[in-house]
Amino acid sequence: MCAHEWSPESSAPQPGDVAEIRDSVGNILRDGDSVSVVKSLKVKGGGGKMIKIGTKVGGIRLISDGVDGHDIEAKVPGFGSM
């Protein structure tokens, strides 16, 4: 998930933040930010479903124990939690 939508409250560090996580263009991501998918993604184990380019995902959560570079949790519209 990428293409961070900037807001003033997302730029200030928050207590308990995980390591700095950036989107595809280098913007720092924070809990609660909204992002847009910049590349269609085929979901492994999703029965052939795809998350299409341009899908907006709001209220992301950053996690510190992500596996293999996957350090964001969110509910993707039309798909569910990831």
KAPEHU-V863396 format. One record per backbone hydrogen bond with DSSP energy under -0.5 kcal/mol. NH is the residue of the N-H (numbers start at 1). CO is the residue of the C=O. Records with the same first field share a line. If there is no record, write none. Layout:
BEGIN
NH = CO ; CO
END
This chain:
BEGIN
2 = 36
5 = 34
6 = 4
10 = 7
11 = 7 ; 8
17 = 14
21 = 29
23 = 27
26 = 23
29 = 21
32 = 60
33 = 30
34 = 5
35 = 57
36 = 2
37 = 55
41 = 51
43 = 41 ; 49
44 = 42
46 = 43
48 = 43
49 = 46
51 = 41
52 = 50
54 = 37
55 = 52
57 = 35
59 = 32
60 = 33
61 = 73
63 = 71
67 = 70
70 = 67
71 = 69
73 = 61
76 = 74 ; 80
77 = 75
79 = 76
80 = 76
82 = 74
END
